[in-house]
Amino acid sequence: MAIKPVSEMIVAARLSLENLSPQEAKRRADEEGALIVDIRDVRELQRDGVVPGALHAPRGMLEFWVDPQSPYHKPVFNKDIDFVLY
């Protein structure tokens, strides 16, 4: 089985994602109840600050936190809401 190049995976992922402006992300959180999820490394949070009200979910743990079968699962990801990742 051939390994798909990263460049192809990025193109495919971008086709299934919606890119939001910071203003639209804030509007969705404020008006529609979306949860902003900060996937940056903790060192980036310390250096650059945080978005008030955002949930920190380190990128390296995101799949584990979202998966209900994972021992690291976080119940917040069971909610039927939109998640805005940045």
C-alpha positions in Angstrom: 0.0 0.0 0.0 1.4 3.4 -1.0 1.6 6.1 1.6 -0.3 9.2 0.6 2.0 12.3 0.5 1.3 14.9 3.2 0.6 17.5 0.6 -2.3 15.4 -0.7 -3.7 14.9 2.8 -3.6 18.7 3.4 -5.5 19.4 0.2 -8.1 16.8 1.1 -8.4 18.2 4.7 -8.8 21.8 3.5 -11.7 20.7 1.3 -13.6 19.5 4.3 -12.9 22.4 6.6 -14.5 25.8 7.0 -12.0 28.7 7.6 -13.4 31.4 9.8 -12.3 34.9 10.5 -11.6 35.7 14.2 -14.8 37.9 14.1 -16.9 35.1 12.7 -15.5 32.6 15.3 -16.4 35.0 18.1 -19.9 35.6 16.7 -20.5 31.8 16.5 -19.3 31.4 20.1 -21.4 34.3 21.4 -24.6 33.8 19.3 -24.6 30.1 18.5 -22.9 28.5 21.4 -19.9 27.2 19.5 -17.0 26.3 21.7 -13.6 27.7 20.7 -10.9 25.0 21.2 -7.3 26.2 21.4 -5.1 23.4 20.1 -1.8 25.3 20.5 1.0 24.0 22.6 1.1 25.2 26.2 4.3 27.1 25.5 2.4 29.1 22.8 -0.3 29.9 25.3 2.2 31.1 27.8 4.0 33.2 25.2 1.0 34.6 23.3 -1.9 34.5 25.7 -5.3 32.8 25.5 -8.7 33.6 24.2 -11.1 34.1 27.1 -13.5 31.2 27.4 -11.6 28.9 25.0 -11.0 25.3 25.9 -7.3 24.3 25.7 -7.0 20.9 24.0 -3.4 20.3 23.0 -3.1 19.2 19.3 -1.3 16.0 20.3 -4.1 14.9 22.5 -7.1 16.1 20.5 -8.1 12.7 19.0 -7.8 11.0 22.4 -9.9 13.7 24.1 -12.6 13.5 21.4 -12.9 9.7 21.2 -15.5 8.4 23.7 -13.6 5.0 23.8 -10.3 6.7 24.9 -9.3 6.6 28.6 -8.4 10.3 28.0 -11.9 11.3 26.7 -13.3 14.7 27.8 -17.1 14.8 28.2 -17.2 18.3 26.8 -16.7 16.8 23.3 -20.0 14.8 23.7 -21.9 18.0 23.3 -24.0 18.6 20.2 -22.3 21.9 19.4 -19.9 23.3 16.8 -16.2 23.3 17.8 -14.0 26.1 16.4 -10.4 24.9 16.4 -7.5 27.3 16.3 
